[in-house]
Amino acid sequence: MLANVVAQTTEQTGGGFDIFSLLLPLALAFLIFTMFRKQRKMKKQVAEQRTQMVPGTEVMTNFGLFGTIVSLDEDNNKALIELSPGVTATVHSQTLSKVVAPEPVVEEEHSVPDDASSLTDPLSDADRPLREETPEESAERLNRENARDRNDKDQ
């Protein structure tokens, strides 16, 4: 039966080489390869995070609770986390999804430019608007200023 289908296909295409019969298995092999590669990466990442999860580490659970690990029970897959001072919760160790690293404090370097023009504010406090103008308000203000300037020139 399969031989008949293949024979009919080669007769219809003129017996030549069909590129699509090669591309389909290649595309399938590529998709399978990328799927296994991503799975391997995720497994490695989870294993790395598990090594970082020791008592005293701040973590986040799958359901969004942040806390500090108090103790880990590897045999029963349980973790005791402290949510706030004096409040603890026991969760399954697989729900600990992320180690929360404290953000490093970046000190800004204050340098003085060669010319001090960038240090001064071009708008004085009197000229600074109290709120952002909409484009319509800005156009209206410019029209009023232009009309005032024309009146000053006429006088």
Secondary structure, DSSP 8 states (H G I E B T S, - for coil): -HHHHHHHHHHHTTT---THHHHHHHHHHHHHHHHHHHHHHHHHHHHHHHHH--TT-EEEETTS-EEEEEEEETTTTEEEEEEETTEEEEEEGGGEEEE--------------SSGGGGS-SS-TTTS-SS---HHHHHHHHHHHHHHHHHHHH-
